[in-house]
Amino acid sequence: MAEEIRAEMVANVWKIVVSTGDAVSEGDTLVILESMKMEIPVVAESDGVIERLAVNEGDVVQDGDLIAVIG
């Protein structure tokens, strides 16, 4: 079953660390968000493969926006 990773706050997408098709483990950093000059890592909550990245560097995400799907 696919797991959706969603934003937990309004932030800028500062850096994307993974690519579609990459294998990730629980706790791996997927994306780094920036909010109020703080860097916030978004991590994988389970092992799997990145099926989809829904953001690009420089995007602004809102609370609840889709960031990635892990399958």
Wavefront OBJ file of the C-alpha trace (Angstrom):
o trace
v 0.000 0.000 0.000
v 1.325 3.440 -0.916
v 2.101 5.942 1.818
v 1.508 9.636 1.198
v 3.929 12.085 2.778
v 2.216 15.424 3.395
v 3.404 18.833 4.590
v 2.740 19.633 8.232
v 3.146 23.400 7.853
v 3.406 26.233 5.364
v 6.989 26.239 4.090
v 9.244 26.596 1.060
v 10.715 23.480 -0.541
v 14.402 24.250 -0.083
v 16.026 21.009 -1.280
v 14.845 17.695 -2.698
v 17.138 14.889 -1.563
v 15.598 11.889 -3.371
v 14.384 11.114 -6.894
v 11.500 9.062 -8.259
v 12.498 5.384 -8.172
v 14.926 5.743 -5.248
v 14.713 3.133 -2.485
v 14.335 4.714 0.960
v 14.362 3.413 4.511
v 12.346 4.608 7.477
v 13.932 7.833 8.765
v 15.650 8.792 5.483
v 15.348 12.482 4.582
v 13.253 13.021 1.448
v 12.912 16.799 1.257
v 14.148 19.749 3.306
v 11.608 22.502 3.914
v 12.456 26.054 5.009
v 10.211 28.098 7.227
v 11.147 31.209 9.200
v 14.841 30.588 8.363
v 14.710 27.098 9.894
v 15.416 23.935 7.900
v 12.877 21.155 8.542
v 13.642 17.674 7.177
v 10.719 15.610 5.885
v 11.525 11.945 6.502
v 10.224 8.611 5.252
v 7.921 6.946 7.751
v 8.422 3.490 6.213
v 10.708 1.563 3.870
v 9.849 1.607 0.173
v 10.470 3.187 -3.217
v 9.661 6.780 -4.184
v 6.739 6.419 -6.591
v 6.044 10.122 -7.011
v 7.465 13.491 -5.999
v 4.726 16.116 -5.996
v 6.940 19.156 -5.329
v 9.854 20.992 -6.911
v 12.591 23.026 -5.279
v 11.294 26.551 -4.703
v 7.646 25.518 -4.360
v 5.580 26.738 -1.425
v 3.606 24.002 0.329
v 0.595 24.473 2.551
v -0.357 22.315 5.537
v -1.639 19.019 4.124
v -0.146 19.350 0.621
v 1.219 16.145 -0.908
v 5.027 15.995 -0.968
v 5.768 12.408 -2.023
v 4.298 8.920 -2.355
v 6.256 5.890 -1.130
v 5.228 2.466 -2.393
l 1 2 3 4 5 6 7 8 9 10 11 12 13 14 15 16 17 18 19 20 21 22 23 24 25 26 27 28 29 30 31 32 33 34 35 36 37 38 39 40 41 42 43 44 45 46 47 48 49 50 51 52 53 54 55 56 57 58 59 60 61 62 63 64 65 66 67 68 69 70 71
